[in-house]
Amino acid sequence: MSMSEQDIRAIVRDEIRRLVGVSPEQDIEYLPTNKAFQKLGFASSAQLREAVRNGTLRLGNEVQDRRSLGKAYSNYYFNISACIERLNSSPDERKAK
């Protein structure tokens, strides 16, 4: 029986989820800036980008920068559940983290 690359990737993904205790229902939702700002309650994408610049949301934690090598402009993707958790913490707790 031969398996496609897609089948193998699905098996590996499921095994990794099982090992780290993440169920398929808990899929991480990443959205680009132009969609995430509304879902996170920001007035504009510029306001959401400012939250990254001032450290409210952190690159490598709640935010991914998926820009291509050599590109000057960021291409942010936001982990919605992680952003909500961070935004729901007090500013003092955010400083400590």
Beta strands, then each sheet from edge to edge (+ up, - down):
strand 1: 30-32
strand 2: 63-65
strand 3: 76-79
sheet 1: 1+ 3- 2+
end
